[in-house]
């Protein structure tokens, strides 16, 4: 009997939400506050630390650029690859819960 890994599903879904949010914020990008608001619309208990972990993951995969300001705020924007993932123009490697293309 297999168990559903809800923590993994949540992490991967949050990553997809970050990509979608930043795709909608193009070409300006967004601070973490509005991104967290979007995440909390899906996961009301989502925290800033949890969001930062997933944003850091996306940064390591070169899907977003991160500017960690001296004030402590984070600013994010999509890279070319992040845009391609959000727009379904390239394949999405495991680790992001991108739904199957439906058109």
C-alpha positions in Angstrom: 0.0 0.0 0.0 1.5 3.3 -1.0 1.3 6.5 1.0 0.7 9.9 -0.4 3.6 12.2 0.3 1.6 15.4 1.1 4.8 17.4 2.0 6.2 16.7 -1.4 3.0 17.6 -3.2 2.8 20.8 -1.2 6.5 21.8 -2.0 6.1 21.1 -5.7 2.7 22.8 -5.9 4.2 25.9 -4.2 7.0 26.0 -6.7 4.4 26.0 -9.5 2.4 28.8 -7.9 5.6 30.9 -7.6 6.3 30.4 -11.3 2.7 31.3 -12.3 2.7 34.3 -10.0 6.0 35.6 -11.5 4.8 34.9 -15.0 1.8 37.1 -14.3 4.1 39.8 -12.8 6.3 40.0 -15.9 8.1 42.0 -16.9 8.5 43.7 -13.5 8.8 40.8 -11.1 7.5 40.8 -7.5 8.5 41.0 -3.9 7.9 37.9 -1.7 4.9 39.5 0.0 2.5 39.3 -2.9 3.9 35.9 -3.9 3.1 34.7 -0.3 -0.4 36.0 -0.6 -0.9 33.9 -3.7 0.6 30.9 -2.0 -1.7 31.4 1.0 -4.8 31.5 -1.2 -4.0 27.8 -1.9 -2.3 26.9 1.4 -3.6 29.3 4.1 -0.9 28.1 6.6 2.0 28.8 4.2 4.8 30.7 5.9 7.4 33.2 4.6 10.2 30.7 5.5 8.5 27.9 3.5 8.1 30.2 0.5 11.7 31.3 0.7 12.8 27.6 0.7 10.9 27.0 -2.5 12.0 30.2 -4.1 15.6 29.3 -3.3 15.0 25.9 -4.9 13.8 27.6 -8.1 16.8 30.0 -8.0 19.1 27.0 -7.8 17.4 25.5 -10.9 17.9 28.8 -12.7 14.2 29.3 -13.1 14.0 32.6 -11.1 16.4 35.4 -10.3 16.5 36.4 -6.6 17.6 39.7 -5.2 18.0 39.4 -1.4 18.0 43.0 -0.3 19.9 44.3 2.8 16.5 45.2 4.3 15.7 41.5 4.4 13.1 41.5 1.6 13.4 39.2 -1.4 12.6 40.2 -4.9 12.1 37.6 -7.6 11.7 37.5 -11.4 11.5 34.7 -13.9 14.5 33.8 -16.0 14.1 32.8 -19.6 13.9 29.1 -18.5 11.3 29.9 -15.9 9.1 31.7 -18.5 9.5 28.7 -20.8 8.3 26.3 -18.0 5.4 28.6 -17.1 4.4 28.9 -20.8 4.8 25.1 -21.5 7.4 25.7 -24.3 9.9 23.3 -22.7 9.7 20.1 -20.7 9.4 20.4 -17.0 11.8 18.2 -15.0 10.5 16.6 -11.8 10.3 18.8 -8.7 7.6 21.2 -9.9 3.9 20.2 -10.0 3.2 21.7 -13.4 -0.2 20.2 -14.6 -0.3 18.5 -17.9 -0.9 20.8 -20.9 -4.6 20.8 -21.6 -4.7 22.4 -25.1 
